[in-house]
Amino acid sequence: MANTRGLRAGRPEESVGERSLSLVSGPVLVTGGAGYIGSHVCKALAEAGTQPICLDTLEKGHDWAVRWGSLEQGDVGDGRFVEKVFVRHRPQVVISLRYFNATGADSAAEIGEAHDPETPLLPLAVDAALGLRGSLVVHGSDYRTEDGSCVRDYVHVTDLADAHLRAVHWLMSQKGRGRHDVFNLGSGTGHSVKQVVDSIGRLVGRPVPHVYGARRPGDSPRLVGCIDKAQRELGWSPLRGLETQIEDTVRWRMSMRR
Ligand SMILES: NC(=O)c1ccc[n+]([C@@H]2O[C@H](COP(=O)([O-])OP(=O)(O)OC[C@H]3O[C@@H](n4cnc5c(N)ncnc54)[C@H](O)[C@@H]3O)[C@@H](O)[C@H]2O)c1
C-alpha cells in the first residue's frame, strides 16, 4: 500500500490515555461529545481516568454515543446554559475544535461515524463496496496529481483523540494559566481518492463500484497537513495508517447494519 510505511509499525505505541492524565484533577468538558470525533475523545479521556462531560445539542450527535460520562444537552452558544454546566461540573479543561478528514472508528466498534447523510469518502466507498449503497462518484479525474484524483490527508479518529489528550497534558504542564496554541493534526501523508478506492476494494475483497464525475468547485488538488509541530511539542504521531482506517470503518459500518 502506498504511503502507509511508518504509520503501522506493529501495535500502536503507548498513548497518553494509557499513561493517564495525571495533571488533570477535574472533569473535562467536550463540546460535541455525542458526535463522531467528540465521542472518541470522551472514550480516550475515560480510559485515561478522567471524567468527560459531554455538552451536545444532539442535533447531529447520538445519545448512544455518550457512554463515558454524563450528557448536558444544550447549545454551546447559550451562555446561561453553559454557565450552569460550569457551576454544576466545574470542568478544568474544555475541548472544542473543528476537523478535516477524520476517518476510521473505535477498534472495538463501540462508536463510530454516524452522520445522515454520510459525506466523507471512506464510509461512502466502504458502503459501496459492501453493497449498502450505489456507485461512488469520484469528483474529478484530471487534477495535476499522480493519478488525476484529489489527494487528501486522512487521520484515524482514535489518533485524533490521543492528540487531544496529549494537548491537554501539554497545556496543563505549561507555566502560567490561559496558555493556548494551535496544532495541525493529520497524518502528514497524502492519499489520492483512487488509492483509497483501490485499497478498500483490496481489503474488502470486492471492488468499489464507482464512476467519475465533474470536479467540485473549490476542491484543491492536494491538501496534506504539516504535523511537525504536533510531533515535536506533543510527542504525537498518528499510528493508524490507511489500512487500519479502512478495516475499522468496515467493522463499524457492518456493526451498524446489525
Ligand atoms: N469528521 C470529519 O472528517 C470532518 C471533516 C470536516 C469538518 N468536520 C467538522 O468538525 C466538527 C466535528 O466533526 P464530527 O465528524 O465529530 O461532527 P459530528 O456532527 O459527528 O459531531 C458534532 C457534534 O456537535 C454537536 N453540536 C453541533 N452544534 C452544537 C452546538 N451549537 N452546541 C452543542 N453541540 C453542538 C452535534 O449535535 C454533534 O453531536 C464538525 O464541526 C464538523 O463539521 C469534520
The ligand as an SDF file (V2000), in Angstrom:
LIG
                    3D

 44 48  0  0  0  0  0  0  0  0999 V2000
  -15.2420   14.2680   10.6260 N   0  0  0  0  0  0  0  0  0  0  0  0
  -14.5500   14.9400    9.7030 C   0  0  0  0  0  0  0  0  0  0  0  0
  -13.7210   14.4100    8.9980 O   0  0  0  0  0  0  0  0  0  0  0  0
  -14.8170   16.4090    9.4960 C   0  0  0  0  0  0  0  0  0  0  0  0
  -14.4920   16.9810    8.2700 C   0  0  0  0  0  0  0  0  0  0  0  0
  -14.7290   18.3300    8.0800 C   0  0  0  0  0  0  0  0  0  0  0  0
  -15.2680   19.0900    9.1190 C   0  0  0  0  0  0  0  0  0  0  0  0
  -15.5830   18.4920   10.3090 N   0  0  0  0  0  0  0  0  0  0  0  0
  -16.1500   19.3290   11.3630 C   0  0  0  0  0  0  0  0  0  0  0  0
  -15.5550   19.0210   12.6170 O   0  0  0  0  0  0  0  0  0  0  0  0
  -16.5400   19.0420   13.6360 C   0  0  0  0  0  0  0  0  0  0  0  0
  -16.6420   17.6950   14.3370 C   0  0  0  0  0  0  0  0  0  0  0  0
  -16.8200   16.6840   13.3560 O   0  0  0  0  0  0  0  0  0  0  0  0
  -17.6740   15.3840   13.6450 P   0  0  0  0  0  0  0  0  0  0  0  0
  -17.4840   14.4980   12.4620 O   0  0  0  0  0  0  0  0  0  0  0  0
  -17.3800   14.8530   15.0050 O   0  0  0  0  0  0  0  0  0  0  0  0
  -19.1350   16.0060   13.5980 O   0  0  0  0  0  0  0  0  0  0  0  0
  -20.4710   15.4290   14.2970 P   0  0  0  0  0  0  0  0  0  0  0  0
  -21.6230   16.1070   13.6110 O   0  0  0  0  0  0  0  0  0  0  0  0
  -20.4570   13.9540   14.3570 O   0  0  0  0  0  0  0  0  0  0  0  0
  -20.3420   15.9760   15.7890 O   0  0  0  0  0  0  0  0  0  0  0  0
  -20.5740   17.3140   16.1060 C   0  0  0  0  0  0  0  0  0  0  0  0
  -21.4370   17.3010   17.3580 C   0  0  0  0  0  0  0  0  0  0  0  0
  -21.6410   18.6460   17.7940 O   0  0  0  0  0  0  0  0  0  0  0  0
  -22.9870   18.7880   18.1820 C   0  0  0  0  0  0  0  0  0  0  0  0
  -23.2980   20.2040   18.0340 N   0  0  0  0  0  0  0  0  0  0  0  0
  -23.4480   20.9060   16.8910 C   0  0  0  0  0  0  0  0  0  0  0  0
  -23.7110   22.1980   17.1770 N   0  0  0  0  0  0  0  0  0  0  0  0
  -23.6970   22.2980   18.5360 C   0  0  0  0  0  0  0  0  0  0  0  0
  -23.9000   23.3770   19.4290 C   0  0  0  0  0  0  0  0  0  0  0  0
  -24.1490   24.6120   18.9930 N   0  0  0  0  0  0  0  0  0  0  0  0
  -23.8290   23.1380   20.7530 N   0  0  0  0  0  0  0  0  0  0  0  0
  -23.5600   21.8950   21.2110 C   0  0  0  0  0  0  0  0  0  0  0  0
  -23.3780   20.8300   20.4160 N   0  0  0  0  0  0  0  0  0  0  0  0
  -23.4350   21.0340   19.0780 C   0  0  0  0  0  0  0  0  0  0  0  0
  -23.7710   17.8790   17.2600 C   0  0  0  0  0  0  0  0  0  0  0  0
  -25.0230   17.5060   17.7980 O   0  0  0  0  0  0  0  0  0  0  0  0
  -22.8220   16.7010   17.1230 C   0  0  0  0  0  0  0  0  0  0  0  0
  -23.0500   15.7150   18.1140 O   0  0  0  0  0  0  0  0  0  0  0  0
  -17.8430   19.4390   12.9750 C   0  0  0  0  0  0  0  0  0  0  0  0
  -17.9510   20.8490   13.0790 O   0  0  0  0  0  0  0  0  0  0  0  0
  -17.6230   19.0400   11.5330 C   0  0  0  0  0  0  0  0  0  0  0  0
  -18.3960   19.8250   10.6330 O   0  0  0  0  0  0  0  0  0  0  0  0
  -15.3620   17.1760   10.5000 C   0  0  0  0  0  0  0  0  0  0  0  0
  1  2  1  0
  2  3  2  0
  2  4  1  0
  4  5  1  0
  4 44  2  0
  5  6  2  0
  6  7  1  0
  7  8  2  0
  8  9  1  0
  8 44  1  0
  9 10  1  0
  9 42  1  0
 10 11  1  0
 11 12  1  0
 11 40  1  0
 12 13  1  0
 13 14  1  0
 14 15  2  0
 14 16  1  0
 14 17  1  0
 17 18  1  0
 18 19  2  0
 18 20  1  0
 18 21  1  0
 21 22  1  0
 22 23  1  0
 23 24  1  0
 23 38  1  0
 24 25  1  0
 25 26  1  0
 25 36  1  0
 26 27  1  0
 26 35  1  0
 27 28  2  0
 28 29  1  0
 29 30  1  0
 29 35  2  0
 30 31  1  0
 30 32  2  0
 32 33  1  0
 33 34  2  0
 34 35  1  0
 36 37  1  0
 36 38  1  0
 38 39  1  0
 40 41  1  0
 40 42  1  0
 42 43  1  0
M  CHG  2   8   1  16  -1
M  END
$$$$
